[in-house]
Amino acid sequence: QVQLVESGGGLVQAGGSLRLSCAASGVSFTINVMGWYRQAPGKQRELVAVIGSGTNTLYADSVKGRFTISRDNAQNTVSLQMNSLKPEDTAVYYCNANNGKVGYRYLEVWGQGTLVTVSS
């Protein structure tokens, strides 16, 4: 029973803040990488931010300086602190956990998504 459960989505005004959290459970492989992706209406899913086992992080250019990703390895949780939110940030945000490997060794799981709506 593999689960990635997201929480923290909701409605916020432009310029406001929101914090998303994701907790992984029942994952058999070592979670080396966790991240957040989002899909806005009429657009494809895109990377928002990812974090490795240590402090290595990667952010989409559109969120750099505004969003901060963090994780608790012991708890297999990842959070996304979103500040200075813009209407363009409106999307369904999905949590991802994977083993950081390549090719046929790559394993990943996805959450069901949480909706973030930023009003102008």
N, C-alpha and C positions, 0 to 999 in steps of 0.2 A: 504494500500500500504506500506508494510514493506520493508525497504531497508537497507542493510549494504554495503556501497560503499568503497572499498579499493583503495588506490592510493600509489604511490611511488616506485612501482616495476620497474625493469629495469636491465640493464647489468652493471656489475661492476667488476673490477679486484680484484684478491685475495689480501687481506689486506685492501681493501677499505671499505667504509661505505655507508649505505643506510638507509633511514628512511621511514617506512611504516605508513600509517595513515588509519583509518577506522572511518566512520561517520554513526551512526545509526539513522534512522528516521522511523516514523510510527509504532513503537513498543508499544504495548498496556500494556505490563507488565513492572514492575520495573526492570531495568537492574542492577543487583547486581554484576555480574561478566562479564568481557570481556576478550578475549584472542586471541591468534594467534596460528594457527596450520599450518602445511605444509605437502605437499605430493611431494616427489621426484619421478622421473621416476623409475618405477618398485618397488616402496615401498608403504606401507600403510601410511595413514594420521597419523601424530604424533603431540603431543602437543609441542609447542615451549615455550610459556609463557602465564600465566593468571594473572589477577589482580582483587582483590575484590573491595568492596565499599570504603575501606580505603587504606592502604598501603600494604596489604597482597599480596605478589607475589609468584609465583612458576615458575621456569624455568627448562627446560630440561637440563640435565647434559652437553649435547653437546654445549650448548650456554651460560652457566653460565660464567659471567665475560666479555662476549662480547656483549650480547644483553641487552637492558633495556626496560621494558614495562612501560607505563604510561597512565593515562587516565584523561579526563576532564568530571566529572560526569554531570555537568551542560549542556554540549554540547553533551553528549553521544558519545564521541569519544575516541578512543584508538590508541596509537602509539607504534611502535616498532623501537627503535634505534638499528641498527645492525652495529657493528664495527668489525674490524679484520675479515672480511668475508673470508670464505673458499669455495673452489669448492663444498665441501660436503653440503653447505648451499643452493645450487641450488635446487629450488623447487617452486611449486605454493603455495603461502601463503594465508591462508583463515582467515578471521576475524570471530569471534564468540561472540555473546552476549546472556546471559542467566540470569534467575532469581535466580540462586543459590540454588534452592530447589531440593528435591529428589523425586524419584518415579513418580507417575502420576502427581504430581504438577510441575514437571520440564518442563520448556519452553525454547526454544532456537531458534535463527535465525543465518543464515550463509551468508557470503558474497560470491560473485562469484569467488573471488580469484585474486591474482596479481602475475605475474611471476617474480621471482628473479633469475637471472643467474650470477654466479660468475665464471669468467674465470681464468685460471691458467697462 
